[in-house]
Amino acid sequence: MHGSERLLDVLYRSVLHPENIGEFVTELQQVTKAHSAAVVVHDYATGNGHVPVLLGLPVGAAMAYEQRYAAQNLWFERNASQTQTGSTHLSDDYVSLRELKQTEYWREFLSLIDIDHCVDSCGIRDHGKVVMLNVFHSHRNKHLIPSSLALFKQLTPHWVNACAIQRKLGLLEETLTRMQQALNKVALAVVLLDSTGAICRMNEGAERLLRSAALVGQRARRLAARQPQDAQALDHAVAAALTTGTELGANPNVTSQLVLHDAQGQPAAFVSVHALIVPRAPDPETRQARALVFIRPLNGSDANGLSEALIALYRLTASEARFAVALQACGDLAKASADVGIRVDTARTKMKQIYDKIGLHNQAGLAKLISDLGFTLG
């Protein structure tokens, strides 16, 4: 699988951190060169549909689907008996494009967003409800379907495993109902850049971020950080990503990470810039993406936001980040241990691991680092 290591890494990180599912779906869309990609939940009993994650389509498409067209989705209706946990499907196998075009669903919805074919994978089916991973193609890119289907057949066991882990941990329903809220809270911005560094696609989060222009904006269709020290670092990161790549996929070995600062000089967003490996025979009529930029505004208004920042900036585990936040908040090892539900000897081990990752030597240094980040715990 092209880009499989990166895909699986982000997928399994999303098991405990739902905000990462948007990054996973973005990676999947890029690897398959799909027109769009989504996670879709469908209830066969009611015909209701929910789209927690949807990338590559206009703002409002998910809401339109949920409010009007979910019950008309012929793909779900026709393949109900075949859709089981672990199954992979190609829409053409049970609904021809000719038949699809005769439906209101296609005329009023799919045709307007240039979707004709779907490849999907069922992560779980339970009591008539399914959780599906989907990529969508236009008829103009039908030649991409075989490779998408082959990738899905290899990816499906991992998608099923991720859903099963969440279910076992009691997180599946929470993830499905709160995934969009989590994405909105994290406000993950995704930007694709072409070989010249110009923006060729972005998601809704990026559109909001660039409109505000508080941290980053556009200059000659290129990303431009507002603060001078950030602008140079971002330019260098993008330039490094654009100089690599021979095959399609996100290259985890060619990644730059940096922090954007606000007008007061405080860290305000975490940025990762990934090289995208281009196909051997790129379509000359399309602007091929060569770099993928993720921008995560750092929410310092609460402990969860601070934990997310420590995980992103210093590669702490979720439990290490929670303990670091608790320790900074109360300043006492025993109390911080009790607050996060671990033993004091376990906490001492975590402290050593945290110090090693961040490059510190004592608790005072950790407290100063968090204070210097400009976060205030409520």
Beta strands, then each sheet from edge to edge (+ up, - down):
strand 1: 36-43
strand 2: 49-55
strand 3: 88-90
strand 4: 117-126
strand 5: 129-137
strand 6: 189-194
strand 7: 199-202
strand 8: 216-219
strand 9: 222-225
strand 10: 249-261
strand 11: 267-277
strand 12: 289-297
sheet 1: 2+ 1- 5+ 4- 3+
sheet 2: 7+ 6- 12+ 11- 10+
sheet 3: 8+ 9-
end
